[in-house]
Amino acid sequence: MGRSQSSAPTELGTEKIGVLLKRYAVPGIIASTAASLYNMVDSIFIGHIPDVGPHAISGLAVTFPLMNISIALGTLVGVGAMTLISILLGQKNYSGAAKVLSNTLTLNLIIGIVFTVVALAFLDPILYFFRASEKTLPFARDYMTIILLGNTFSHLMHGFNGIIRSSGHPATAMGLTLFTVISNAILDPIFIFTLGLGIKGAALATVICQLLALAYTLRFLSDKRRFLHFAKPVFRLSWKVARQSLAIGSGPFLMNLAASLVALFVNQQLRKYGGDLAIGAYGIINRFSMLFIMICMGFNQGLQPIAGYNYGARLYSRVKEIFILTAKWEVLVTTVCFILSETVPGTAARLFTEDEEMIRLASRGMRIINAGVAFVGFGIVSGNLFQCLGMVKKSIFLSLSRQLLFLLPLIYLLPLRFREAGVWVSFPISDIVSVIVSAIFVVSLFRKFNRLRDGDSPEGLGGIVK
């Protein structure tokens, strides 16, 4: 254990917070931005397939709810594992961290395989349920069939990538993500246009890149010279660890599940009031906005190991400091998204399609949807803070409140009066209300922190620190 302990990332509890955020967030930002570009590249190439681009884009947008369910299942395991490992390392419980690692492998295999089998068996009915039409179904089916076949590999790759980052190797995690993006950008045009595979080629390129990244990830985590590595038996499953991990991951799981429900309602309302092209326009807006949201997620990736470790070490002042600094940067990022959405939405839409009607719909929708996005950065980091500290109930509430309590009712009610525009207007209203709620939760937590000194027992705070 001597080698393991000396290699542990104890700098998380001693180094200056600004230095740590730069060290851990920059790789996370690059990786998250790259992951967003990864999806954008697929959409851009798919949108320019000759003769079918607009309907292919709309078919891709129809798959968003199913993709969100897949992502939700991946985060259910992966996020809980990342949080547990960060806190256990803060407590210097290295054997416990290794146990969580093995649990992550087994849980991902079980959940990934079951989801793939069920989704493939009922794929057409599922896509029709998510509002595919006769024109968009073939594209949605071709894309999702291949994506689902690689679903388990994707879960493992993303989950282990986060664990690598949380265990003190953010640059390695970033490099793996960059590899998938660059290789995907190279393979996409070859498979889509040169080999004539169309939308199937985009999905195939995605799966191949993730499989290659997973192969390196497994090799990295099998290296016994590292303080965190697979320990025998590799395929172990502790239900106690699993329950704790799944409880922590339930927040982002439910958030992604709610995102799937929102996407379903959006598709339903847009198809009713605007048709297939309006659904495609929403897909474009979603891809553009996600670039900035993923930058915020990169900051969250930097926050996660720092906040988790210091909470585990009972250094509450450092938890506050990292949150405040991260929140400032994330608000700046979402403010840039707001400015671009209001000034150059047409330019952004033209990256994805040459269809003038879809460009018009996307430009109008982007201006309205992102009218309140400048405030979203604070909401994103707030929800992530409670997740990092293992405060499951608060994390779940903040994760779900925007989408289920505020957004869904508005998506249903406003179009009754404002038709298609009512769908777009629902987003900024729910954004602003949810940020206010997040601020109330954070202020309450910080007041409790202020009554404690570093090293005091966290009794009364919640979370999983003992």
C-alpha positions in Angstrom: 0.0 0.0 0.0 3.0 2.3 0.3 3.1 3.0 -3.4 -0.6 3.6 -3.6 -0.8 6.0 -0.7 2.2 8.1 -1.9 0.6 8.4 -5.3 -2.8 9.6 -4.0 -3.9 13.1 -5.1 -3.4 14.7 -1.7 -2.8 18.0 -3.5 -6.6 18.3 -3.6 -6.6 19.2 0.1 -3.6 21.4 0.1 -3.0 23.2 -3.2 -4.5 26.7 -3.9 -8.1 26.4 -5.1 -7.4 28.5 -8.2 -4.5 26.4 -9.2 -6.5 23.2 -8.7 -9.4 24.4 -10.7 -7.1 25.3 -13.6 -5.4 22.0 -13.4 -8.5 19.9 -13.2 -11.1 22.0 -15.1 -9.0 22.8 -18.2 -8.7 19.2 -19.2 -12.3 18.7 -18.3 -13.4 21.7 -20.4 -11.3 20.6 -23.3 -12.8 17.0 -23.0 -16.4 18.2 -22.6 -16.1 20.7 -25.4 -14.6 18.0 -27.6 -17.5 15.7 -26.6 -20.0 18.3 -27.7 -18.1 18.9 -30.9 -18.2 15.1 -31.3 -22.0 15.3 -31.5 -22.0 18.4 -33.6 -19.7 16.9 -36.2 -22.1 14.0 -36.6 -25.0 16.5 -37.0 -23.2 18.7 -39.4 -22.2 15.9 -41.7 -25.6 14.3 -41.5 -27.3 17.6 -42.3 -25.3 17.9 -45.5 -26.1 14.4 -46.9 -27.3 15.2 -50.5 -31.1 15.3 -51.0 -32.0 14.0 -47.5 -30.2 16.4 -45.1 -33.2 18.2 -43.5 -35.1 15.0 -42.8 -31.9 13.2 -41.7 -31.4 16.0 -39.1 -35.0 15.6 -38.0 -34.6 11.9 -37.8 -31.5 12.4 -35.6 -33.5 14.8 -33.4 -36.2 12.1 -32.9 -33.5 9.8 -31.4 -32.7 12.4 -28.6 -35.1 11.0 -26.0 -33.8 7.4 -26.5 -30.2 8.7 -26.4 -31.0 10.5 -23.2 -32.3 7.3 -21.6 -29.1 5.6 -22.6 -27.0 8.4 -21.1 -29.2 8.4 -18.0 -28.3 4.7 -17.4 -24.7 5.4 -17.9 -24.6 8.3 -15.5 -26.6 6.2 -12.9 -23.5 4.1 -12.5 -20.7 6.4 -13.6 -21.5 9.6 -11.7 -22.1 7.7 -8.4 -18.8 5.9 -8.9 -16.9 9.1 -9.5 -18.3 10.8 -6.4 -17.7 7.8 -4.2 -14.1 7.4 -5.3 -13.3 11.1 -4.8 -14.7 11.0 -1.3 -13.0 7.7 -0.4 -9.7 9.0 -1.6 -10.2 12.1 0.6 -10.7 9.6 3.5 -7.6 7.6 2.3 -9.7 4.5 1.9 -7.9 3.1 -1.2 -9.3 -0.5 -0.9 -12.8 0.9 -0.9 -12.1 3.0 -4.0 -10.8 -0.2 -5.8 -14.0 -2.0 -4.8 -16.1 0.8 -6.3 -14.1 0.5 -9.5 -14.8 -3.2 -9.9 -18.5 -2.6 -9.1 -18.7 0.0 -11.9 -17.5 -2.6 -14.5 -20.0 -5.2 -13.5 -23.0 -2.8 -13.1 -22.3 -1.2 -16.5 -22.1 -4.6 -18.2 -25.4 -5.7 -16.7 -27.4 -2.5 -17.3 -25.8 -1.8 -20.8 -26.6 -5.3 -22.2 -30.2 -5.4 -20.8 -31.0 -1.9 -22.2 -29.5 -2.8 -25.6 -31.5 -6.0 -26.0 -34.8 -4.4 -24.9 -34.3 -1.2 -27.1 -33.4 -3.2 -30.2 -36.4 -5.5 -29.7 -38.9 -2.6 -29.7 -37.0 0.0 -31.7 -39.6 1.0 -34.2 -42.4 1.4 -31.7 -40.1 3.4 -29.4 -39.2 5.8 -32.2 -42.8 6.2 -33.3 -43.6 7.0 -29.6 -40.9 9.7 -29.7 -42.7 11.2 -32.6 -40.9 9.8 -35.7 -42.8 10.1 -38.9 -42.8 8.0 -42.0 -40.2 10.4 -43.5 -37.9 10.5 -40.4 -38.2 6.9 -39.1 -35.8 5.3 -41.6 -33.0 7.7 -40.6 -33.7 7.4 -36.9 -33.8 3.6 -37.1 -30.6 3.3 -39.1 -28.7 5.5 -36.7 -30.0 4.1 -33.4 -29.5 0.4 -34.4 -25.8 0.8 -34.7 -25.5 3.1 -31.7 -27.4 0.6 -29.5 -25.1 -2.2 -30.6 -22.2 -0.1 -29.2 -24.2 1.1 -26.2 -22.4 -1.1 -23.5 -19.0 0.0 -24.8 -20.1 3.7 -24.6 -21.3 3.3 -21.0 -18.0 1.7 -19.9 -15.8 4.2 -21.8 -17.6 7.3 -20.4 -17.9 5.9 -16.9 -14.2 4.9 -16.6 -13.1 8.1 -18.2 -14.7 10.0 -15.4 -13.1 7.7 -12.8 -9.7 8.3 -14.4 -10.2 12.0 -14.1 -11.5 11.8 -10.5 -8.5 9.7 -9.4 -6.0 12.4 -10.3 -5.4 11.9 -14.0 -7.5 14.7 -15.7 -5.0 15.0 -18.6 -5.3 11.3 -19.5 -9.1 11.6 -19.4 -9.0 14.6 -21.7 -6.6 12.9 -24.1 -9.0 9.9 -24.4 -11.9 12.2 -25.2 -9.9 14.2 -27.7 -8.9 11.0 -29.4 -12.6 10.0 -29.9 -13.4 13.4 -31.3 -10.5 13.7 -33.7 -10.9 10.1 -34.9 -14.7 10.6 -35.3 -14.1 13.7 -37.4 -11.8 11.8 -39.7 -14.0 8.7 -40.0 -17.3 10.5 -40.4 -16.8 11.9 -44.0 -15.2 8.6 -45.0 -18.0 6.4 -43.9 -20.9 8.9 -44.7 -19.8 10.1 -48.1 -16.8 8.1 -49.5 -18.3 4.7 -48.6 -21.8 6.0 -49.1 -23.2 4.7 -45.8 -25.1 7.9 -45.0 -26.4 8.2 -41.5 -25.3 4.6 -40.7 -21.8 5.7 -41.4 -22.0 8.4 -38.7 -23.2 5.9 -36.1 -20.5 3.4 -37.1 -17.8 5.9 -36.8 -19.0 6.8 -33.3 -19.0 3.2 -32.1 -15.6 2.4 -33.5 -14.0 5.5 -31.9 -15.6 4.7 -28.5 -14.5 1.0 -28.7 -10.9 2.1 -29.3 -10.9 4.5 -26.4 -12.4 1.9 -24.1 -9.6 -0.5 -25.0 -7.0 2.0 -23.8 -9.1 2.8 -20.7 -9.3 -0.8 -19.6 -5.5 -1.1 -20.1 -4.9 2.0 -18.0 -7.1 0.8 -15.1 -5.5 -2.6 -15.2 -2.0 -1.2 -14.5 -1.1 -2.4 -10.9 1.5 0.3 -10.6 -1.3 2.9 -10.2 -2.9 3.5 -6.8 -6.3 2.9 -8.3 -6.6 -0.2 -10.5 -8.8 -3.3 -10.9 -8.3 -5.8 -8.1 -9.2 -9.4 -8.1 -11.9 -10.5 -8.5 -12.4 -8.0 -11.3 -16.0 -8.9 -11.9 -17.1 -8.4 -8.3 -20.5 -7.0 -7.3 -21.1 -5.7 -3.8 -24.7 -4.8 -3.4 -23.9 -2.4 -0.5 -21.5 -0.4 -2.7 -23.9 -0.7 -5.7 -26.8 0.8 -3.6 -24.7 3.7 -2.4 -23.3 4.4 -5.9 -26.7 4.1 -7.6 -28.2 6.4 -4.9 -25.7 9.1 -5.6 -26.0 8.6 -9.4 -29.8 8.8 -9.2 -29.8 12.6 -9.4 -28.1 12.9 -12.8 -29.9 9.7 -13.9 -33.3 11.2 -13.2 -32.2 14.5 -14.7 -31.4 12.7 -18.0 -34.5 10.7 -17.8 -36.5 13.9 -17.3 -34.6 15.4 -20.3 -35.9 12.4 -22.3 -39.4 13.2 -21.2 -38.9 16.8 -22.1 -37.6 15.9 -25.5 -40.6 13.7 -26.1 -43.0 16.6 -25.2 -41.0 19.0 -27.3 -41.1 16.7 -30.3 -44.8 16.1 -29.8 -45.7 19.8 -29.6 -43.4 20.8 -32.5 -44.7 18.1 -34.7 -48.2 19.3 -33.9 -47.6 23.0 -34.4 -44.6 23.1 -36.8 -44.0 19.7 -38.4 -40.8 17.6 -39.0 -38.7 20.6 -39.9 -39.5 22.3 -36.5 -38.2 19.1 -34.8 -35.1 19.3 -36.8 -34.7 23.0 -35.9 -34.9 22.1 -32.2 -32.2 19.5 -32.8 -29.9 22.2 -34.2 -30.6 24.6 -31.3 -29.9 21.7 -28.9 -26.6 20.9 -30.5 -25.5 24.5 -30.5 -26.5 25.2 -26.9 -24.9 22.0 -25.7 -21.5 23.3 -26.7 -21.7 25.9 -24.0 -23.5 23.6 -21.5 -20.7 21.0 -22.0 -18.1 23.7 -21.2 -19.9 24.2 -17.9 -19.8 20.5 -17.4 -16.1 20.7 -17.9 -15.9 23.1 -15.1 -18.0 20.7 -13.1 -15.6 18.0 -13.8 -12.9 20.2 -12.3 -15.1 20.9 -9.3 -16.1 17.3 -8.7 -12.9 15.8 -7.4 -11.9 18.9 -5.5 -15.2 19.4 -3.7 -15.6 15.7 -3.1 -12.1 15.3 -1.7 -12.3 18.3 0.6 -15.7 17.5 1.9 -14.4 14.0 2.7 -11.5 15.7 4.5 -13.9 18.0 6.3 -12.3 21.2 4.8 -15.6 23.1 4.3 -14.0 26.5 3.6 -12.3 25.0 0.5 -15.6 23.5 -0.7 -17.1 27.0 -0.6 -14.2 28.5 -2.3 -14.2 26.1 -5.2 -17.9 26.5 -5.7 -17.8 30.3 -5.9 -14.9 30.3 -8.3 -16.5 27.7 -10.5 -19.9 29.5 -10.5 -18.3 32.7 -11.7 -16.7 31.0 -14.7 -19.8 29.0 -15.6 -22.0 32.2 -15.6 -19.5 33.8 -18.0 -19.8 30.8 -20.4 -23.6 30.8 -20.5 -23.6 34.6 -20.9 -21.5 34.1 -24.1 -24.1 31.6 -25.3 -26.8 34.2 -24.7 -25.0 36.9 -26.7 -24.3 34.6 -29.7 -27.8 33.2 -29.7 -29.3 36.7 -29.9 -26.8 38.1 -32.5 -25.8 35.3 -34.9 -28.4 32.5 -34.7 -28.6 32.2 -38.5 -24.9 31.7 -38.9 -25.0 28.9 -36.3 -27.9 27.2 -38.0 -26.2 27.2 -41.4 -23.4 25.0 -40.0 -26.0 22.2 -39.8 -28.1 22.6 -42.9 -28.6 24.5 -46.2 -32.4 24.3 -46.0 -33.7 27.9 -45.7 -36.9 27.1 -43.9 -35.1 25.0 -41.3 -32.6 27.9 -40.9 -35.4 30.3 -40.3 -37.1 28.1 -37.7 -33.8 27.4 -35.9 -32.8 31.1 -35.8 -36.2 32.2 -34.4 -36.2 29.4 -31.9 -32.7 29.9 -30.7 -33.3 33.6 -29.9 -36.2 32.7 -27.7 -35.0 29.5 -26.1 -31.7 31.0 -25.0 -33.1 34.3 -23.8 -32.6 33.2 -20.2 -29.5 31.0 -20.7 -27.1 33.6 -19.1 -28.4 32.5 -15.7 -28.1 28.8 -16.3 -24.4 28.5 -15.4 -25.2 29.1 -11.8 -28.0 26.5 -11.8 -25.7 23.9 -13.4 -22.9 24.3 -10.8 -25.4 24.4 -7.9 -26.9 21.0 -8.8 -23.4 19.5 -9.3 -22.2 20.7 -5.9 -24.9 18.7 -4.0 -24.1 15.7 -6.2 -20.4 16.0 -5.4 -21.1 16.0 -1.7 -23.3 13.0 -1.8 -26.4 15.0 -0.8 -28.7 12.8 -2.9 -32.1 14.3 -2.1 -31.1 17.9 -2.8 -29.2 16.9 -5.9 -32.3 15.0 -7.2 -34.6 17.8 -6.5 -32.5 20.5 -8.2 -31.9 18.1 -11.1 -35.6 17.6 -11.7 -37.2 20.9 -10.7 -36.3 22.8 -13.9 -37.5 20.1 -16.2 -40.4 18.4 -14.4 -41.8 21.1 -12.2 -41.3 24.1 -14.4 -40.6 23.2 -18.0 -43.0 20.3 -18.8 -46.2 22.1 -17.7 -45.1 25.2 -19.7 -44.4 23.1 -22.8 -47.9 21.8 -22.6 -49.8 25.0 -21.7 -48.1 27.8 -23.6 -48.5 26.3 -27.1 -52.3 26.3 -26.5 -52.1 30.1 -26.8 -48.9 30.8 -28.7 -48.5 27.6 -30.8 -44.9 26.9 -31.8 -43.6 30.0 -30.1 -45.0 28.7 -26.9 -42.7 25.8 -26.9 -39.7 28.1 -27.3 -40.8 30.5 -24.6 -41.2 27.7 -22.0 -37.4 27.3 -21.8 -36.3 30.8 -20.6 -39.1 31.0 -18.0 -38.1 27.6 -16.5 -34.4 28.6 -16.6 -34.9 31.7 -14.5 -37.2 30.1 -11.9 -34.9 27.1 -11.4 -31.9 29.3 -10.9 -33.7 31.2 -8.1 -34.5 27.9 -6.4 -30.9 26.7 -6.8 -29.7 29.9 -5.2 -31.9 29.3 -2.1 -30.5 25.8 -1.6 -26.8 27.0 -2.0 -27.3 29.9 0.5 -28.8 27.5 3.0 -25.9 25.1 2.7 -23.3 27.8 3.0 -24.9 29.1 6.2 -24.4 25.6 7.7 -20.8 25.6 6.5 -20.3 29.0 8.2 -21.2 27.5 11.5 -18.5 24.8 11.2 -14.8 25.0 11.4 -12.6 22.9 9.2 -12.3 19.4 10.7 -15.6 19.5 12.6 -18.0 16.6 12.2 -20.4 17.1 9.2 -23.3 15.9 11.4 -26.5 17.7 10.3 -25.2 18.5 6.8 -26.1 15.2 5.1 -24.2 13.4 2.4 -22.1 10.3 3.0 -19.2 11.6 5.0 -18.7 9.7 8.3 
